Amino acid sequence: MDGSSWSALGSGANNTVHALAASGTDLYAGGWFTAIGGINANYVARWDGLRWWGLGEGVGGVVHAIAFGGTNVYVAGQFSTAGGSTRTISPVGTGVSGHPWVAD
């Protein structure tokens, strides 16, 4: 929305978007999609104002919430894997009875 009309951000997602969160000029989306704006993005992606970007290898299941703390992006949802490296994506403490993760 530019104040007077809605516009698409790229070509859309191939499934449901459950969460949106803004940080600076970037918009993050999470949900039940594996592609958004014509790029592969496993359930989480970032819009930079021009195009969508996947966040690393994404996560292995649906994202329901996105939050920020400092330079960290936090995602919560129903997934058992996150990214290909535990150095860039790791669990937050002991978490809750689900799978909360943080991506640096």
Biopython code that builds the backbone (N, CA, C, O; Angstrom):
import numpy as np
from Bio.PDB.StructureBuilder import StructureBuilder

atoms = [
    (1, "MET", "N", (0.853, -1.173, 0.000)),
    (1, "MET", "CA", (0.000, 0.000, 0.000)),
    (1, "MET", "C", (0.893, 1.228, 0.000)),
    (1, "MET", "O", (1.749, 1.383, 0.871)),
    (2, "ASP", "N", (0.696, 2.076, -0.954)),
    (2, "ASP", "CA", (1.500, 3.295, -1.045)),
    (2, "ASP", "C", (0.760, 4.514, -0.516)),
    (2, "ASP", "O", (1.177, 5.646, -0.762)),
    (3, "GLY", "N", (-0.317, 4.299, 0.196)),
    (3, "GLY", "CA", (-1.123, 5.393, 0.721)),
    (3, "GLY", "C", (-2.412, 5.571, -0.041)),
    (3, "GLY", "O", (-3.369, 6.142, 0.482)),
    (4, "SER", "N", (-2.456, 5.088, -1.276)),
    (4, "SER", "CA", (-3.685, 5.211, -2.048)),
    (4, "SER", "C", (-4.105, 3.927, -2.748)),
    (4, "SER", "O", (-5.283, 3.767, -3.068)),
    (5, "SER", "N", (-3.175, 3.005, -2.997)),
    (5, "SER", "CA", (-3.542, 1.758, -3.662)),
    (5, "SER", "C", (-2.600, 0.635, -3.260)),
    (5, "SER", "O", (-1.466, 0.875, -2.846)),
    (6, "TRP", "N", (-3.089, -0.607, -3.390)),
    (6, "TRP", "CA", (-2.311, -1.792, -3.086)),
    (6, "TRP", "C", (-1.508, -2.203, -4.303)),
    (6, "TRP", "O", (-1.929, -1.966, -5.435)),
    (7, "SER", "N", (-0.351, -2.819, -4.083)),
    (7, "SER", "CA", (0.428, -3.367, -5.189)),
    (7, "SER", "C", (1.097, -4.658, -4.729)),
    (7, "SER", "O", (1.408, -4.827, -3.550)),
    (8, "ALA", "N", (1.311, -5.560, -5.675)),
    (8, "ALA", "CA", (1.939, -6.839, -5.365)),
    (8, "ALA", "C", (3.430, -6.662, -5.130)),
    (8, "ALA", "O", (4.059, -5.781, -5.715)),
    (9, "LEU", "N", (3.990, -7.501, -4.273)),
    (9, "LEU", "CA", (5.436, -7.538, -4.055)),
    (9, "LEU", "C", (5.972, -8.732, -4.828)),
    (9, "LEU", "O", (6.015, -9.843, -4.302)),
    (10, "GLY", "N", (6.374, -8.517, -6.045)),
    (10, "GLY", "CA", (6.802, -9.618, -6.891)),
    (10, "GLY", "C", (5.602, -10.395, -7.383)),
    (10, "GLY", "O", (4.498, -9.856, -7.465)),
    (11, "SER", "N", (5.810, -11.660, -7.711)),
    (11, "SER", "CA", (4.739, -12.476, -8.279)),
    (11, "SER", "C", (3.971, -13.290, -7.244)),
    (11, "SER", "O", (3.181, -14.160, -7.611)),
    (12, "GLY", "N", (4.187, -13.027, -5.965)),
    (12, "GLY", "CA", (3.448, -13.707, -4.915)),
    (12, "GLY", "C", (4.088, -15.014, -4.484)),
    (12, "GLY", "O", (5.108, -15.439, -5.026)),
    (13, "ALA", "N", (3.459, -15.643, -3.491)),
    (13, "ALA", "CA", (3.952, -16.897, -2.917)),
    (13, "ALA", "C", (3.155, -18.071, -3.481)),
    (13, "ALA", "O", (2.016, -17.909, -3.919)),
    (14, "ASN", "N", (3.771, -19.259, -3.464)),
    (14, "ASN", "CA", (3.089, -20.446, -3.981)),
    (14, "ASN", "C", (2.203, -21.120, -2.935)),
    (14, "ASN", "O", (1.633, -22.178, -3.202)),
    (15, "ASN", "N", (2.081, -20.523, -1.751)),
    (15, "ASN", "CA", (1.182, -21.020, -0.721)),
    (15, "ASN", "C", (0.962, -19.903, 0.288)),
    (15, "ASN", "O", (1.349, -18.762, 0.036)),
    (16, "THR", "N", (0.359, -20.205, 1.407)),
    (16, "THR", "CA", (-0.084, -19.228, 2.388)),
    (16, "THR", "C", (1.063, -18.505, 3.087)),
    (16, "THR", "O", (2.061, -19.124, 3.456)),
    (17, "VAL", "N", (0.917, -17.189, 3.267)),
    (17, "VAL", "CA", (1.804, -16.385, 4.103)),
    (17, "VAL", "C", (1.092, -16.198, 5.439)),
    (17, "VAL", "O", (-0.030, -15.693, 5.481)),
    (18, "HIS", "N", (1.746, -16.607, 6.539)),
    (18, "HIS", "CA", (1.150, -16.519, 7.869)),
    (18, "HIS", "C", (1.648, -15.330, 8.673)),
    (18, "HIS", "O", (0.952, -14.854, 9.570)),
    (19, "ALA", "N", (2.841, -14.847, 8.365)),
    (19, "ALA", "CA", (3.443, -13.800, 9.196)),
    (19, "ALA", "C", (4.167, -12.779, 8.334)),
    (19, "ALA", "O", (4.824, -13.130, 7.354)),
    (20, "LEU", "N", (4.038, -11.508, 8.709)),
    (20, "LEU", "CA", (4.792, -10.413, 8.108)),
    (20, "LEU", "C", (5.379, -9.577, 9.231)),
    (20, "LEU", "O", (4.723, -9.351, 10.248)),
    (21, "ALA", "N", (6.609, -9.117, 9.054)),
    (21, "ALA", "CA", (7.239, -8.244, 10.035)),
    (21, "ALA", "C", (8.227, -7.341, 9.304)),
    (21, "ALA", "O", (8.934, -7.788, 8.401)),
    (22, "ALA", "N", (8.273, -6.070, 9.697)),
    (22, "ALA", "CA", (9.161, -5.109, 9.052)),
    (22, "ALA", "C", (10.335, -4.771, 9.962)),
    (22, "ALA", "O", (10.187, -4.659, 11.179)),
    (23, "SER", "N", (11.508, -4.612, 9.344)),
    (23, "SER", "CA", (12.706, -4.178, 10.046)),
    (23, "SER", "C", (13.420, -3.195, 9.127)),
    (23, "SER", "O", (13.934, -3.583, 8.078)),
    (24, "GLY", "N", (13.450, -1.927, 9.519)),
    (24, "GLY", "CA", (14.013, -0.909, 8.642)),
    (24, "GLY", "C", (13.199, -0.831, 7.364)),
    (24, "GLY", "O", (11.980, -0.668, 7.413)),
    (25, "THR", "N", (13.861, -0.946, 6.222)),
    (25, "THR", "CA", (13.151, -0.902, 4.937)),
    (25, "THR", "C", (12.851, -2.302, 4.407)),
    (25, "THR", "O", (12.305, -2.437, 3.312)),
    (26, "ASP", "N", (13.196, -3.345, 5.159)),
    (26, "ASP", "CA", (12.954, -4.725, 4.732)),
    (26, "ASP", "C", (11.655, -5.264, 5.317)),
    (26, "ASP", "O", (11.267, -4.914, 6.432)),
    (27, "LEU", "N", (10.991, -6.119, 4.548)),
    (27, "LEU", "CA", (9.792, -6.811, 4.995)),
    (27, "LEU", "C", (10.086, -8.305, 4.971)),
    (27, "LEU", "O", (10.565, -8.831, 3.966)),
    (28, "TYR", "N", (9.802, -8.985, 6.070)),
    (28, "TYR", "CA", (10.013, -10.428, 6.168)),
    (28, "TYR", "C", (8.665, -11.126, 6.116)),
    (28, "TYR", "O", (7.684, -10.656, 6.694)),
    (29, "ALA", "N", (8.628, -12.251, 5.417)),
    (29, "ALA", "CA", (7.411, -13.051, 5.319)),
    (29, "ALA", "C", (7.721, -14.479, 5.731)),
    (29, "ALA", "O", (8.784, -15.013, 5.416)),
    (30, "GLY", "N", (6.799, -15.080, 6.426)),
    (30, "GLY", "CA", (6.928, -16.480, 6.801)),
    (30, "GLY", "C", (5.594, -17.163, 6.602)),
    (30, "GLY", "O", (4.549, -16.515, 6.661)),
    (31, "GLY", "N", (5.617, -18.447, 6.372)),
    (31, "GLY", "CA", (4.361, -19.160, 6.177)),
    (31, "GLY", "C", (4.569, -20.569, 5.699)),
    (31, "GLY", "O", (5.505, -21.255, 6.111)),
    (32, "TRP", "N", (3.669, -20.999, 4.810)),
    (32, "TRP", "CA", (3.652, -22.364, 4.310)),
    (32, "TRP", "C", (4.071, -22.398, 2.846)),
    (32, "TRP", "O", (3.580, -23.241, 2.095)),
    (33, "PHE", "N", (4.952, -21.518, 2.422)),
    (33, "PHE", "CA", (5.372, -21.437, 1.029)),
    (33, "PHE", "C", (6.795, -21.958, 0.850)),
    (33, "PHE", "O", (7.594, -21.935, 1.787)),
    (34, "THR", "N", (7.104, -22.423, -0.347)),
    (34, "THR", "CA", (8.468, -22.844, -0.685)),
    (34, "THR", "C", (9.062, -21.978, -1.783)),
    (34, "THR", "O", (10.240, -22.112, -2.112)),
    (35, "ALA", "N", (8.255, -21.091, -2.352)),
    (35, "ALA", "CA", (8.725, -20.129, -3.346)),
    (35, "ALA", "C", (7.915, -18.845, -3.190)),
    (35, "ALA", "O", (6.727, -18.877, -2.871)),
    (36, "ILE", "N", (8.578, -17.723, -3.419)),
    (36, "ILE", "CA", (7.914, -16.420, -3.347)),
    (36, "ILE", "C", (8.622, -15.495, -4.330)),
    (36, "ILE", "O", (9.851, -15.468, -4.391)),
    (37, "GLY", "N", (7.856, -14.752, -5.086)),
    (37, "GLY", "CA", (8.455, -13.853, -6.071)),
    (37, "GLY", "C", (9.312, -14.556, -7.103)),
    (37, "GLY", "O", (10.224, -13.955, -7.671)),
    (38, "GLY", "N", (9.024, -15.834, -7.354)),
    (38, "GLY", "CA", (9.775, -16.588, -8.348)),
    (38, "GLY", "C", (11.101, -17.152, -7.874)),
    (38, "GLY", "O", (11.860, -17.689, -8.681)),
    (39, "ILE", "N", (11.403, -17.044, -6.570)),
    (39, "ILE", "CA", (12.655, -17.609, -6.044)),
    (39, "ILE", "C", (12.332, -18.696, -5.016)),
    (39, "ILE", "O", (11.263, -18.680, -4.406)),
    (40, "ASN", "N", (13.251, -19.631, -4.829)),
    (40, "ASN", "CA", (13.085, -20.646, -3.791)),
    (40, "ASN", "C", (13.306, -20.007, -2.433)),
    (40, "ASN", "O", (14.304, -19.320, -2.213)),
    (41, "ALA", "N", (12.377, -20.235, -1.535)),
    (41, "ALA", "CA", (12.470, -19.699, -0.174)),
    (41, "ALA", "C", (11.682, -20.636, 0.725)),
    (41, "ALA", "O", (10.452, -20.593, 0.734)),
    (42, "ASN", "N", (12.352, -21.457, 1.460)),
    (42, "ASN", "CA", (11.680, -22.450, 2.295)),
    (42, "ASN", "C", (11.052, -21.817, 3.524)),
    (42, "ASN", "O", (11.666, -21.752, 4.589)),
    (43, "TYR", "N", (9.817, -21.351, 3.362)),
    (43, "TYR", "CA", (8.937, -20.906, 4.432)),
    (43, "TYR", "C", (9.268, -19.559, 5.046)),
    (43, "TYR", "O", (8.520, -19.083, 5.901)),
    (44, "VAL", "N", (10.379, -18.917, 4.636)),
    (44, "VAL", "CA", (10.717, -17.599, 5.166)),
    (44, "VAL", "C", (11.540, -16.833, 4.134)),
    (44, "VAL", "O", (12.426, -17.400, 3.493)),
    (45, "ALA", "N", (11.240, -15.525, 3.973)),
    (45, "ALA", "CA", (11.916, -14.730, 2.957)),
    (45, "ALA", "C", (11.946, -13.257, 3.361)),
    (45, "ALA", "O", (11.244, -12.834, 4.279)),
    (46, "ARG", "N", (12.778, -12.485, 2.653)),
    (46, "ARG", "CA", (12.922, -11.042, 2.916)),
    (46, "ARG", "C", (12.715, -10.261, 1.618)),
    (46, "ARG", "O", (13.312, -10.584, 0.591)),
    (47, "TRP", "N", (11.863, -9.230, 1.671)),
    (47, "TRP", "CA", (11.643, -8.308, 0.560)),
    (47, "TRP", "C", (12.494, -7.070, 0.833)),
    (47, "TRP", "O", (12.354, -6.457, 1.892)),
    (48, "ASP", "N", (13.379, -6.684, -0.102)),
    (48, "ASP", "CA", (14.273, -5.546, 0.104)),
    (48, "ASP", "C", (13.786, -4.256, -0.551)),
    (48, "ASP", "O", (14.524, -3.273, -0.611)),
    (49, "GLY", "N", (12.572, -4.258, -1.030)),
    (49, "GLY", "CA", (12.024, -3.103, -1.720)),
    (49, "GLY", "C", (12.009, -3.286, -3.225)),
    (49, "GLY", "O", (11.288, -2.588, -3.937)),
    (50, "LEU", "N", (12.818, -4.240, -3.712)),
    (50, "LEU", "CA", (12.887, -4.522, -5.139)),
    (50, "LEU", "C", (12.574, -5.972, -5.476)),
    (50, "LEU", "O", (11.960, -6.265, -6.502)),
    (51, "ARG", "N", (13.016, -6.898, -4.577)),
    (51, "ARG", "CA", (12.811, -8.319, -4.861)),
    (51, "ARG", "C", (12.841, -9.127, -3.570)),
    (51, "ARG", "O", (13.254, -8.635, -2.520)),
    (52, "TRP", "N", (12.392, -10.389, -3.668)),
    (52, "TRP", "CA", (12.417, -11.322, -2.544)),
    (52, "TRP", "C", (13.756, -12.052, -2.493)),
    (52, "TRP", "O", (14.380, -12.307, -3.523)),
    (53, "TRP", "N", (14.182, -12.380, -1.289)),
    (53, "TRP", "CA", (15.399, -13.163, -1.035)),
    (53, "TRP", "C", (15.047, -14.260, -0.042)),
    (53, "TRP", "O", (14.349, -13.999, 0.937)),
    (54, "GLY", "N", (15.516, -15.481, -0.274)),
    (54, "GLY", "CA", (15.375, -16.548, 0.706)),
    (54, "GLY", "C", (16.335, -16.287, 1.856)),
    (54, "GLY", "O", (17.369, -15.648, 1.660)),
    (55, "LEU", "N", (16.017, -16.765, 3.041)),
    (55, "LEU", "CA", (16.921, -16.630, 4.192)),
    (55, "LEU", "C", (17.699, -17.925, 4.337)),
    (55, "LEU", "O", (17.236, -18.874, 4.971)),
    (56, "GLY", "N", (18.875, -17.955, 3.748)),
    (56, "GLY", "CA", (19.687, -19.168, 3.763)),
    (56, "GLY", "C", (18.909, -20.326, 3.188)),
    (56, "GLY", "O", (18.274, -20.194, 2.141)),
    (57, "GLU", "N", (18.952, -21.462, 3.862)),
    (57, "GLU", "CA", (18.203, -22.635, 3.418)),
    (57, "GLU", "C", (16.798, -22.664, 3.989)),
    (57, "GLU", "O", (16.068, -23.634, 3.781)),
    (58, "GLY", "N", (16.405, -21.619, 4.705)),
    (58, "GLY", "CA", (15.075, -21.554, 5.284)),
    (58, "GLY", "C", (14.888, -22.535, 6.416)),
    (58, "GLY", "O", (15.849, -22.926, 7.080)),
    (59, "VAL", "N", (13.637, -22.935, 6.637)),
    (59, "VAL", "CA", (13.309, -23.890, 7.690)),
    (59, "VAL", "C", (12.547, -25.060, 7.082)),
    (59, "VAL", "O", (12.100, -24.994, 5.937)),
    (60, "GLY", "N", (12.405, -26.116, 7.846)),
    (60, "GLY", "CA", (11.746, -27.325, 7.357)),
    (60, "GLY", "C", (10.314, -27.438, 7.823)),
    (60, "GLY", "O", (9.919, -28.480, 8.347)),
    (61, "GLY", "N", (9.533, -26.403, 7.647)),
    (61, "GLY", "CA", (8.124, -26.425, 8.033)),
    (61, "GLY", "C", (7.572, -25.023, 8.143)),
    (61, "GLY", "O", (8.284, -24.049, 7.897)),
    (62, "VAL", "N", (6.326, -24.916, 8.507)),
    (62, "VAL", "CA", (5.599, -23.648, 8.486)),
    (62, "VAL", "C", (6.103, -22.664, 9.544)),
    (62, "VAL", "O", (6.406, -23.049, 10.674)),
    (63, "VAL", "N", (6.187, -21.382, 9.155)),
    (63, "VAL", "CA", (6.543, -20.279, 10.058)),
    (63, "VAL", "C", (5.261, -19.523, 10.402)),
    (63, "VAL", "O", (4.508, -19.132, 9.510)),
    (64, "HIS", "N", (5.013, -19.315, 11.714)),
    (64, "HIS", "CA", (3.820, -18.605, 12.163)),
    (64, "HIS", "C", (4.105, -17.210, 12.688)),
    (64, "HIS", "O", (3.198, -16.379, 12.739)),
    (65, "ALA", "N", (5.346, -16.932, 13.081)),
    (65, "ALA", "CA", (5.655, -15.622, 13.659)),
    (65, "ALA", "C", (7.094, -15.239, 13.355)),
    (65, "ALA", "O", (7.968, -16.098, 13.236)),
    (66, "ILE", "N", (7.330, -13.938, 13.232)),
    (66, "ILE", "CA", (8.662, -13.380, 12.988)),
    (66, "ILE", "C", (8.834, -12.197, 13.928)),
    (66, "ILE", "O", (7.923, -11.385, 14.087)),
    (67, "ALA", "N", (10.012, -12.103, 14.554)),
    (67, "ALA", "CA", (10.323, -10.978, 15.436)),
    (67, "ALA", "C", (11.795, -10.631, 15.274)),
    (67, "ALA", "O", (12.555, -11.391, 14.675)),
    (68, "PHE", "N", (12.196, -9.480, 15.810)),
    (68, "PHE", "CA", (13.570, -9.008, 15.695)),
    (68, "PHE", "C", (14.108, -8.635, 17.064)),
    (68, "PHE", "O", (13.377, -8.152, 17.928)),
    (69, "GLY", "N", (15.393, -8.868, 17.242)),
    (69, "GLY", "CA", (16.102, -8.460, 18.444)),
    (69, "GLY", "C", (17.523, -8.115, 18.050)),
    (69, "GLY", "O", (18.310, -9.007, 17.734)),
    (70, "GLY", "N", (17.867, -6.829, 18.063)),
    (70, "GLY", "CA", (19.189, -6.423, 17.578)),
    (70, "GLY", "C", (19.324, -6.779, 16.114)),
    (70, "GLY", "O", (18.494, -6.377, 15.299)),
    (71, "THR", "N", (20.357, -7.525, 15.770)),
    (71, "THR", "CA", (20.558, -7.942, 14.379)),
    (71, "THR", "C", (19.995, -9.329, 14.104)),
    (71, "THR", "O", (20.155, -9.851, 13.000)),
    (72, "ASN", "N", (19.337, -9.936, 15.093)),
    (72, "ASN", "CA", (18.777, -11.281, 14.934)),
    (72, "ASN", "C", (17.356, -11.236, 14.386)),
    (72, "ASN", "O", (16.580, -10.332, 14.698)),
    (73, "VAL", "N", (17.033, -12.221, 13.569)),
    (73, "VAL", "CA", (15.673, -12.458, 13.088)),
    (73, "VAL", "C", (15.208, -13.750, 13.758)),
    (73, "VAL", "O", (15.845, -14.793, 13.617)),
    (74, "TYR", "N", (14.093, -13.674, 14.489)),
    (74, "TYR", "CA", (13.550, -14.836, 15.175)),
    (74, "TYR", "C", (12.317, -15.335, 14.427)),
    (74, "TYR", "O", (11.456, -14.540, 14.048)),
    (75, "VAL", "N", (12.230, -16.630, 14.217)),
    (75, "VAL", "CA", (11.040, -17.222, 13.615)),
    (75, "VAL", "C", (10.527, -18.321, 14.529)),
    (75, "VAL", "O", (11.302, -19.041, 15.159)),
    (76, "ALA", "N", (9.216, -18.434, 14.589)),
    (76, "ALA", "CA", (8.592, -19.485, 15.395)),
    (76, "ALA", "C", (7.544, -20.170, 14.541)),
    (76, "ALA", "O", (6.903, -19.540, 13.700)),
    (77, "GLY", "N", (7.378, -21.451, 14.761)),
    (77, "GLY", "CA", (6.385, -22.179, 13.988)),
    (77, "GLY", "C", (6.490, -23.665, 14.226)),
    (77, "GLY", "O", (6.969, -24.110, 15.269)),
    (78, "GLN", "N", (6.037, -24.429, 13.250)),
    (78, "GLN", "CA", (6.045, -25.885, 13.333)),
    (78, "GLN", "C", (7.081, -26.423, 12.355)),
    (78, "GLN", "O", (6.761, -26.742, 11.210)),
    (79, "PHE", "N", (8.318, -26.519, 12.814)),
    (79, "PHE", "CA", (9.387, -27.046, 11.981)),
    (79, "PHE", "C", (10.417, -27.727, 12.860)),
    (79, "PHE", "O", (10.584, -27.385, 14.030)),
    (80, "SER", "N", (11.103, -28.695, 12.276)),
    (80, "SER", "CA", (12.094, -29.445, 13.039)),
    (80, "SER", "C", (13.511, -29.170, 12.569)),
    (80, "SER", "O", (14.462, -29.588, 13.229)),
    (81, "THR", "N", (13.681, -28.488, 11.459)),
    (81, "THR", "CA", (15.010, -28.119, 10.979)),
    (81, "THR", "C", (15.022, -26.644, 10.619)),
    (81, "THR", "O", (13.994, -26.059, 10.280)),
    (82, "ALA", "N", (16.207, -26.059, 10.700)),
    (82, "ALA", "CA", (16.373, -24.653, 10.333)),
    (82, "ALA", "C", (17.764, -24.471, 9.759)),
    (82, "ALA", "O", (18.762, -24.643, 10.460)),
    (83, "GLY", "N", (17.829, -24.122, 8.482)),
    (83, "GLY", "CA", (19.108, -23.870, 7.827)),
    (83, "GLY", "C", (19.978, -25.113, 7.725)),
    (83, "GLY", "O", (19.646, -26.169, 8.262)),
    (84, "GLY", "N", (21.077, -24.969, 7.038)),
    (84, "GLY", "CA", (21.985, -26.090, 6.877)),
    (84, "GLY", "C", (23.131, -26.067, 7.858)),
    (84, "GLY", "O", (23.933, -27.000, 7.892)),
    (85, "SER", "N", (23.226, -25.016, 8.662)),
    (85, "SER", "CA", (24.358, -24.888, 9.569)),
    (85, "SER", "C", (23.890, -24.416, 10.931)),
    (85, "SER", "O", (23.178, -23.418, 11.036)),
    (86, "THR", "N", (24.285, -25.126, 11.971)),
    (86, "THR", "CA", (23.907, -24.715, 13.317)),
    (86, "THR", "C", (24.657, -23.469, 13.764)),
    (86, "THR", "O", (24.340, -22.904, 14.810)),
    (87, "ARG", "N", (25.649, -23.030, 12.991)),
    (87, "ARG", "CA", (26.351, -21.798, 13.337)),
    (87, "ARG", "C", (25.548, -20.568, 12.968)),
    (87, "ARG", "O", (25.755, -19.511, 13.565)),
    (88, "THR", "N", (24.640, -20.660, 12.007)),
    (88, "THR", "CA", (23.862, -19.497, 11.610)),
    (88, "THR", "C", (22.423, -19.563, 12.074)),
    (88, "THR", "O", (21.766, -18.526, 12.163)),
    (89, "ILE", "N", (21.913, -20.741, 12.373)),
    (89, "ILE", "CA", (20.559, -20.879, 12.890)),
    (89, "ILE", "C", (20.608, -21.852, 14.055)),
    (89, "ILE", "O", (21.102, -22.971, 13.918)),
    (90, "SER", "N", (20.094, -21.422, 15.207)),
    (90, "SER", "CA", (20.186, -22.257, 16.397)),
    (90, "SER", "C", (18.965, -22.080, 17.285)),
    (90, "SER", "O", (18.294, -21.052, 17.201)),
    (91, "PRO", "N", (18.655, -23.066, 18.145)),
    (91, "PRO", "CA", (17.526, -22.941, 19.063)),
    (91, "PRO", "C", (17.780, -21.838, 20.080)),
    (91, "PRO", "O", (18.927, -21.543, 20.417)),
    (92, "VAL", "N", (16.702, -21.232, 20.566)),
    (92, "VAL", "CA", (16.793, -20.212, 21.612)),
    (92, "VAL", "C", (16.582, -20.907, 22.948)),
    (92, "VAL", "O", (15.478, -21.366, 23.239)),
    (93, "GLY", "N", (17.626, -20.989, 23.760)),
    (93, "GLY", "CA", (17.531, -21.631, 25.067)),
    (93, "GLY", "C", (16.923, -23.014, 24.982)),
    (93, "GLY", "O", (17.169, -23.754, 24.029)),
    (94, "THR", "N", (16.129, -23.361, 25.980)),
    (94, "THR", "CA", (15.442, -24.644, 25.947)),
    (94, "THR", "C", (14.110, -24.538, 25.231)),
    (94, "THR", "O", (13.452, -25.546, 24.976)),
    (95, "GLY", "N", (13.711, -23.308, 24.904)),
    (95, "GLY", "CA", (12.503, -23.091, 24.119)),
    (95, "GLY", "C", (11.239, -23.496, 24.840)),
    (95, "GLY", "O", (11.188, -23.562, 26.068)),
    (96, "VAL", "N", (10.228, -23.764, 24.050)),
    (96, "VAL", "CA", (8.936, -24.211, 24.553)),
    (96, "VAL", "C", (8.667, -25.574, 23.928)),
    (96, "VAL", "O", (9.558, -26.150, 23.303)),
    (97, "SER", "N", (7.471, -26.092, 24.084)),
    (97, "SER", "CA", (7.205, -27.426, 23.548)),
    (97, "SER", "C", (6.957, -27.369, 22.042)),
    (97, "SER", "O", (5.968, -27.913, 21.550)),
    (98, "GLY", "N", (7.831, -26.728, 21.334)),
    (98, "GLY", "CA", (7.776, -26.603, 19.881)),
    (98, "GLY", "C", (9.189, -26.405, 19.390)),
    (98, "GLY", "O", (10.127, -26.975, 19.948)),
    (99, "HIS", "N", (9.353, -25.615, 18.367)),
    (99, "HIS", "CA", (10.655, -25.426, 17.778)),
    (99, "HIS", "C", (10.957, -23.963, 17.497)),
    (99, "HIS", "O", (10.974, -23.571, 16.331)),
    (100, "PRO", "N", (11.202, -23.120, 18.533)),
    (100, "PRO", "CA", (11.597, -21.742, 18.267)),
    (100, "PRO", "C", (13.082, -21.707, 17.859)),
    (100, "PRO", "O", (13.897, -22.420, 18.445)),
    (101, "TRP", "N", (13.424, -20.908, 16.889)),
    (101, "TRP", "CA", (14.795, -20.823, 16.401)),
    (101, "TRP", "C", (15.166, -19.362, 16.197)),
    (101, "TRP", "O", (14.290, -18.509, 16.055)),
    (102, "VAL", "N", (16.461, -19.074, 16.184)),
    (102, "VAL", "CA", (16.959, -17.737, 15.884)),
    (102, "VAL", "C", (17.927, -17.834, 14.712)),
    (102, "VAL", "O", (18.752, -18.745, 14.653)),
    (103, "ALA", "N", (17.821, -16.898, 13.788)),
    (103, "ALA", "CA", (18.756, -16.835, 12.657)),
    (103, "ALA", "C", (19.595, -15.584, 12.793)),
    (103, "ALA", "O", (19.051, -14.487, 12.914)),
    (104, "ASP", "N", (20.916, -15.728, 12.775)),
    (104, "ASP", "CA", (21.810, -14.562, 12.877)),
    (104, "ASP", "C", (21.943, -13.868, 11.547)),
    (104, "ASP", "O", (22.654, -12.869, 11.440)),
]
sb = StructureBuilder()
sb.init_structure("model")
sb.init_model(0)
sb.init_chain("A")
sb.init_seg("    ")
for serial, (resi, resn, name, xyz) in enumerate(atoms, 1):
    if name == "N":
        sb.init_residue(resn, " ", resi, " ")
    sb.init_atom(name, np.array(xyz, "f"), 0.0, 1.0, " ", f" {name:<3s}", serial, name[0])
structure = sb.get_structure()
